[in-house]
């Protein structure tokens, strides 16, 4: 568990060590807020100290239903609120190997062999955010590297901001702006959520390349595609990602609607900060919609490619059957002529003539050539262009 106090351009971390009971002694800074970050297992073990800490800092505690939501590792993305705090559960798309424990939900339906490797490295895991006026509580899976990376960025920004010579109590605009230290708990939550979404945006190129390789194999007439199990599993994985993104979008939209109901005049939130929250929320929503659009496009491309593959196979089969039918129609009269001259009768025209064989062969050749020319003019023997 990690605890940070954020005041203007100053970020400091409170070390608990091996004494979690020190949570009950936490105090709010004079101006600023506190970020409490714990894993789901830590929340389950330290429910009482965390509730006492929230009671000390915010004069209220989490509801039991919200506490169970934060402990649920299978909960989809959702948003809920009370008159005192907001709750956002956001199921992020993270790389496997960086998550551990029961919180991660890998796409286990993929076969052992075949399929895009990128889909095997994608796990989904919910992260809970509880936004108070001056406290942010985040509940994440074990070994949540995104938390550690962002905490390192905050501490680095604080060190760089501390080098500026500003009067005490005056925040540095360069460090508390759009790219610096978050000005309030809601801003911090949105920045973490935005990084979770951007983590999947970085995977789009590799995922597209691997699925495009399958599409090229499906449409190549010289290859036989047999990896249908992996293809269907990949389509199922894309459908699952589509549902995850839909839940993410619905949760952020609910957050934006709730943000509009916040009072215009707030002692802790200026109008500029509120406008910044709305802009950042719409930016996060736009990123989610980009992810959703990309996943839906991949699903449509895969479906269209499969349909084109079967249409191409059907067209190829029709061409083969047409050619065989034409050849059968050409050789059928020849077989008839050969069958007539093969009858066991004593009196057959041309049978006892010295040139009878050549006359029969000439008639068969003329018949075959005439039928071939006829079918060619009817375009039954036309070679299709690729």
C-alpha positions as CSV (number, residue, x, y, z in Angstrom):
1,X,0.0,0.0,0.0
2,X,1.2,3.5,-0.9
3,X,0.1,6.8,0.4
4,X,0.8,10.2,-1.2
5,X,0.1,13.7,-0.1
6,X,-0.2,16.2,-2.9
7,X,-0.1,19.9,-2.3
8,X,0.3,22.2,-5.3
9,X,3.6,21.2,-6.9
10,X,4.7,19.2,-4.0
11,X,4.2,15.4,-3.8
12,X,5.4,13.4,-0.8
13,X,5.0,9.7,0.0
14,X,4.1,8.5,3.5
15,X,5.9,5.3,4.4
16,X,3.8,2.9,6.4
17,X,6.4,0.2,6.7
18,X,5.2,-2.9,8.5
19,X,2.7,-0.9,10.7
20,X,-0.6,-0.7,8.8
21,X,-2.3,0.6,11.9
22,X,-0.6,3.9,11.2
23,X,-3.4,4.5,8.7
24,X,-5.5,5.7,11.5
25,X,-3.1,8.6,12.2
26,X,-3.3,10.1,8.7
27,X,-4.0,13.8,8.5
28,X,-5.0,16.0,5.5
29,X,-2.5,18.6,4.4
30,X,-3.5,22.2,4.9
31,X,-4.3,22.5,1.2
32,X,-4.2,19.6,-1.2
33,X,-5.4,16.1,-1.0
34,X,-4.3,12.5,-0.2
35,X,-4.0,9.6,-2.6
36,X,-4.5,6.1,-1.0
37,X,-3.5,3.3,-3.3
38,X,-3.8,-0.4,-2.3
39,X,-4.2,-3.7,-3.9
40,X,-7.4,-5.7,-3.7
41,X,-5.8,-8.2,-1.3
42,X,-4.6,-5.3,0.9
43,X,-8.1,-3.8,1.0
44,X,-9.6,-7.2,2.0
45,X,-7.0,-7.5,4.8
46,X,-7.1,-3.9,6.0
47,X,-10.8,-3.0,5.7
48,X,-11.1,-1.7,9.2
49,X,-7.9,0.5,9.2
50,X,-8.8,1.9,5.8
51,X,-12.4,2.7,6.9
52,X,-11.1,4.4,10.0
53,X,-8.6,6.4,7.9
54,X,-11.4,7.5,5.7
55,X,-13.5,8.4,8.7
56,X,-10.6,10.5,10.0
57,X,-9.9,12.2,6.7
58,X,-13.3,12.6,5.2
59,X,-15.7,12.2,8.1
60,X,-17.4,9.2,6.4
61,X,-16.8,5.6,5.3
62,X,-17.4,3.5,2.3
63,X,-20.8,1.8,1.9
64,X,-20.8,-2.0,2.2
65,X,-22.1,-2.4,-1.4
66,X,-19.3,-0.2,-2.7
67,X,-16.7,-2.0,-0.7
68,X,-17.9,-5.3,-2.2
69,X,-17.7,-3.8,-5.6
70,X,-14.1,-2.8,-5.0
71,X,-13.3,-6.4,-3.8
72,X,-14.9,-8.0,-6.8
73,X,-12.3,-9.0,-9.4
74,X,-14.9,-9.8,-12.1
75,X,-16.9,-6.6,-12.0
76,X,-17.3,-4.8,-15.3
77,X,-16.7,-1.1,-15.7
78,X,-19.3,0.9,-14.0
79,X,-20.0,4.2,-12.2
80,X,-21.9,5.0,-9.1
81,X,-22.2,7.9,-6.8
82,X,-23.4,9.1,-3.4
83,X,-23.9,12.6,-2.0
84,X,-20.4,12.4,-0.5
85,X,-18.2,10.5,-3.0
86,X,-18.1,9.0,-6.5
87,X,-17.2,5.4,-7.4
88,X,-15.7,4.4,-10.7
89,X,-14.7,0.9,-11.5
90,X,-12.7,0.8,-14.7
91,X,-11.7,-2.5,-16.3
92,X,-8.5,-1.7,-18.1
93,X,-6.7,-3.6,-20.9
94,X,-3.2,-4.4,-19.6
95,X,-0.4,-6.6,-20.7
96,X,-0.2,-10.0,-19.1
97,X,2.8,-10.6,-17.0
98,X,2.4,-7.3,-15.3
99,X,-0.7,-8.5,-13.4
100,X,-0.9,-11.3,-11.0
101,X,-3.4,-12.9,-8.7
102,X,-7.1,-13.5,-9.2
103,X,-7.7,-10.0,-10.3
104,X,-6.5,-10.6,-13.8
105,X,-8.9,-12.2,-16.3
106,X,-6.9,-13.5,-19.3
107,X,-8.5,-14.6,-22.5
108,X,-8.2,-18.3,-21.7
109,X,-10.3,-19.5,-24.6
110,X,-7.5,-19.1,-27.1
111,X,-6.0,-22.4,-28.3
112,X,-2.5,-23.4,-27.3
113,X,-1.3,-23.1,-30.9
114,X,-2.2,-20.6,-33.5
115,X,-3.9,-17.2,-33.1
116,X,-2.4,-13.8,-32.8
117,X,0.2,-13.8,-30.0
118,X,-0.9,-10.3,-29.0
119,X,-4.3,-11.6,-27.9
120,X,-2.6,-14.0,-25.6
121,X,-0.8,-11.1,-23.8
122,X,-3.9,-9.1,-23.1
123,X,-5.5,-9.5,-19.7
124,X,-8.4,-7.5,-18.3
125,X,-8.5,-6.3,-14.7
126,X,-10.8,-3.9,-12.9
127,X,-9.4,-0.9,-11.0
128,X,-11.6,0.9,-8.5
129,X,-11.5,4.7,-7.9
130,X,-13.3,6.3,-5.0
131,X,-13.2,10.1,-5.4
132,X,-13.8,12.2,-2.3
133,X,-13.4,16.0,-2.0
134,X,-9.8,15.7,-0.8
135,X,-9.0,12.0,-0.9
136,X,-8.6,9.5,-3.8
137,X,-8.7,5.8,-3.0
138,X,-7.6,3.5,-5.7
139,X,-8.0,-0.3,-5.5
140,X,-6.0,-2.2,-8.1
141,X,-4.8,-5.8,-8.7
142,X,-1.5,-7.0,-7.3
143,X,1.7,-5.7,-9.0
144,X,-0.2,-2.9,-10.8
145,X,2.8,-1.4,-12.6
146,X,0.9,1.5,-13.9
147,X,0.4,2.8,-10.4
148,X,4.1,2.6,-9.7
149,X,5.0,4.3,-13.0
150,X,2.6,7.2,-12.5
151,X,3.7,7.6,-8.8
152,X,7.3,7.8,-10.1
153,X,6.2,10.5,-12.5
154,X,4.5,12.5,-9.8
155,X,7.5,12.3,-7.6
156,X,9.8,13.4,-10.4
157,X,7.4,16.3,-11.3
158,X,7.5,17.3,-7.6
159,X,11.3,17.3,-7.5
160,X,11.5,19.4,-10.7
161,X,8.8,21.8,-9.4
162,X,10.6,22.2,-6.1
163,X,13.6,23.7,-7.9
164,X,11.6,26.8,-8.9
165,X,11.8,29.8,-6.5
166,X,8.1,30.5,-5.8
167,X,6.7,31.9,-2.6
168,X,5.4,29.4,-0.2
169,X,1.9,28.3,-0.9
170,X,1.9,29.5,-4.5
171,X,1.5,26.5,-6.9
172,X,3.7,26.3,-10.0
173,X,1.4,26.6,-13.0
174,X,3.9,24.6,-15.1
175,X,3.7,21.6,-12.9
176,X,0.0,21.7,-12.0
177,X,-1.2,22.3,-15.6
178,X,-2.4,19.8,-18.1
179,X,0.9,17.8,-18.1
180,X,2.0,18.3,-14.5
181,X,0.7,17.3,-11.1
182,X,-3.1,16.8,-10.8
183,X,-4.9,19.6,-9.0
184,X,-7.5,17.4,-7.3
185,X,-8.5,13.8,-6.8
186,X,-10.8,13.7,-9.8
187,X,-8.1,15.0,-12.1
188,X,-5.7,12.3,-10.8
189,X,-8.3,9.6,-11.4
190,X,-8.8,10.8,-15.0
191,X,-5.1,10.8,-15.7
192,X,-4.7,7.2,-14.5
193,X,-7.7,6.1,-16.5
194,X,-6.4,7.8,-19.6
195,X,-3.1,6.0,-19.2
196,X,-5.0,2.7,-18.9
197,X,-6.8,3.4,-22.2
198,X,-3.6,4.6,-23.9
199,X,-2.0,1.3,-23.0
200,X,-4.4,-0.5,-25.4
201,X,-4.0,2.2,-28.0
202,X,-0.4,1.3,-28.3
203,X,-1.3,-2.3,-29.2
204,X,-3.5,-1.4,-32.2
205,X,-0.7,-1.5,-34.8
206,X,0.6,-5.0,-33.8
207,X,-2.9,-6.4,-33.5
208,X,-3.8,-5.0,-36.9
209,X,-0.7,-6.5,-38.5
210,X,-1.3,-10.0,-37.1
211,X,-4.9,-10.0,-38.2
212,X,-4.0,-8.6,-41.6
213,X,-1.7,-11.6,-42.1
214,X,-4.6,-13.9,-41.6
215,X,-6.7,-11.9,-44.0
216,X,-4.0,-12.2,-46.6
217,X,-3.9,-16.0,-46.1
218,X,-7.6,-16.3,-46.4
219,X,-7.7,-14.4,-49.7
220,X,-4.7,-16.1,-51.2
221,X,-5.9,-18.6,-53.8
222,X,-2.6,-20.6,-53.7
223,X,-2.8,-21.4,-50.0
224,X,-5.2,-23.6,-48.0
225,X,-6.2,-22.0,-44.7
226,X,-6.8,-24.5,-42.0
227,X,-6.3,-22.5,-38.8
228,X,-10.1,-22.0,-38.3
229,X,-10.0,-22.8,-34.6
230,X,-7.5,-20.0,-33.9
231,X,-9.4,-17.6,-36.1
232,X,-12.7,-18.2,-34.4
233,X,-11.0,-17.8,-31.0
234,X,-9.5,-14.5,-32.1
235,X,-12.9,-13.3,-33.2
236,X,-14.3,-14.2,-29.9
237,X,-11.5,-12.3,-28.1
238,X,-12.2,-9.2,-30.2
239,X,-15.9,-9.5,-29.3
240,X,-14.9,-9.7,-25.6
241,X,-12.7,-6.6,-26.0
242,X,-15.7,-4.9,-27.7
243,X,-17.9,-5.5,-24.7
244,X,-15.2,-4.3,-22.3
245,X,-14.8,-1.0,-24.3
246,X,-18.6,-0.6,-24.3
247,X,-18.7,-0.8,-20.5
248,X,-15.8,1.6,-20.3
249,X,-17.6,4.1,-22.4
250,X,-20.8,3.8,-20.5
251,X,-19.0,4.3,-17.2
252,X,-17.2,7.4,-18.4
253,X,-20.4,8.8,-19.9
254,X,-22.1,8.4,-16.5
255,X,-19.2,10.2,-14.9
256,X,-19.4,13.1,-17.3
257,X,-23.2,13.4,-16.6
258,X,-22.5,13.3,-12.9
259,X,-19.8,16.0,-13.3
260,X,-22.3,18.3,-14.9
261,X,-24.4,18.2,-11.7
262,X,-21.6,19.5,-9.5
263,X,-22.2,22.9,-8.0
264,X,-20.8,25.9,-9.9
265,X,-19.5,27.5,-6.8
266,X,-17.3,25.2,-4.8
267,X,-14.7,26.1,-2.2
268,X,-12.4,23.3,-3.2
269,X,-12.9,23.3,-6.9
270,X,-12.6,26.5,-9.0
271,X,-14.4,27.0,-12.2
272,X,-11.2,26.6,-14.2
273,X,-10.5,23.3,-12.5
274,X,-14.0,22.1,-13.2
275,X,-13.7,23.1,-16.9
276,X,-10.4,21.2,-17.0
277,X,-12.1,18.1,-15.5
278,X,-14.8,18.2,-18.2
279,X,-12.2,18.6,-21.0
280,X,-10.1,15.8,-19.6
281,X,-13.2,13.6,-19.2
282,X,-14.2,14.1,-22.8
283,X,-10.6,13.4,-23.9
284,X,-10.7,10.1,-22.0
285,X,-14.1,9.3,-23.6
286,X,-12.7,10.1,-27.1
287,X,-9.7,7.7,-26.5
288,X,-12.1,4.9,-25.4
289,X,-14.2,5.5,-28.5
290,X,-11.1,5.3,-30.7
291,X,-10.3,1.9,-29.1
292,X,-13.9,0.8,-29.5
293,X,-13.9,1.9,-33.2
294,X,-10.7,0.0,-33.8
295,X,-11.9,-3.2,-32.2
296,X,-15.2,-3.0,-34.1
297,X,-13.3,-2.4,-37.4
298,X,-11.2,-5.5,-36.8
299,X,-14.3,-7.5,-36.1
300,X,-15.9,-6.3,-39.3
301,X,-12.7,-6.9,-41.3
302,X,-12.4,-10.5,-40.0
303,X,-16.1,-11.2,-40.7
304,X,-15.8,-9.7,-44.2
305,X,-12.6,-11.6,-45.0
306,X,-14.2,-14.9,-44.0
307,X,-17.2,-14.2,-46.2
308,X,-14.9,-13.2,-49.1
309,X,-12.9,-16.4,-48.5
310,X,-16.0,-18.6,-48.8
311,X,-17.3,-16.6,-51.8
312,X,-13.9,-17.0,-53.5
313,X,-13.9,-20.7,-52.8
314,X,-17.4,-21.1,-54.1
315,X,-16.5,-19.1,-57.2
316,X,-13.5,-21.3,-57.8
317,X,-15.5,-24.4,-57.4
318,X,-18.1,-23.1,-59.9
319,X,-15.3,-22.4,-62.4
320,X,-13.9,-25.9,-62.0
321,X,-17.4,-27.5,-62.4
322,X,-18.1,-25.3,-65.4
323,X,-14.9,-26.5,-67.1
324,X,-15.5,-30.1,-66.3
325,X,-19.1,-29.8,-67.6
326,X,-17.9,-28.2,-70.9
327,X,-15.2,-31.0,-71.3
328,X,-17.9,-33.6,-70.7
329,X,-20.2,-32.0,-73.2
330,X,-17.4,-32.0,-75.8
331,X,-16.3,-35.6,-75.3
332,X,-19.9,-37.0,-75.0
333,X,-20.5,-37.0,-78.9
334,X,-17.0,-38.5,-79.4
335,X,-17.9,-41.3,-77.0
336,X,-21.2,-41.7,-78.9
337,X,-19.3,-42.1,-82.2
338,X,-16.8,-44.4,-80.7
339,X,-19.6,-46.5,-79.2
340,X,-21.4,-46.7,-82.6
341,X,-18.4,-48.0,-84.5
342,X,-17.7,-50.4,-81.7
343,X,-21.0,-52.3,-82.2
344,X,-20.7,-56.0,-83.3
345,X,-22.6,-55.7,-86.6
346,X,-21.4,-57.0,-89.9
347,X,-22.8,-54.1,-91.9
348,X,-21.6,-50.7,-90.5
349,X,-20.9,-47.8,-92.8
350,X,-17.2,-47.1,-93.3
351,X,-16.3,-50.3,-91.4
352,X,-14.7,-52.1,-94.3
353,X,-13.3,-49.1,-96.1
354,X,-9.5,-48.5,-96.0
355,X,-10.0,-44.9,-95.0
356,X,-12.9,-45.5,-92.6
357,X,-10.7,-44.9,-89.5
358,X,-9.5,-41.5,-90.7
359,X,-12.9,-40.5,-91.8
360,X,-14.2,-41.3,-88.2
361,X,-11.3,-39.4,-86.6
362,X,-11.9,-36.4,-88.9
363,X,-15.6,-36.3,-88.0
364,X,-14.8,-36.6,-84.3
365,X,-12.2,-33.8,-84.5
366,X,-14.6,-31.6,-86.4
367,X,-17.3,-32.3,-83.8
368,X,-14.9,-31.6,-80.9
369,X,-13.6,-28.4,-82.5
370,X,-17.1,-27.2,-83.4
371,X,-18.4,-27.7,-79.9
372,X,-15.2,-26.1,-78.4
373,X,-15.7,-23.1,-80.6
374,X,-19.3,-22.9,-79.7
375,X,-18.6,-23.0,-76.0
376,X,-15.8,-20.5,-76.4
377,X,-18.1,-18.1,-78.2
378,X,-20.6,-18.6,-75.3
379,X,-17.8,-17.7,-72.9
380,X,-18.1,-21.0,-71.1
381,X,-14.3,-21.6,-71.5
382,X,-13.2,-18.0,-70.9
383,X,-10.3,-17.7,-68.5
384,X,-11.2,-15.5,-65.5
385,X,-8.8,-12.6,-64.7
386,X,-7.5,-12.3,-61.1
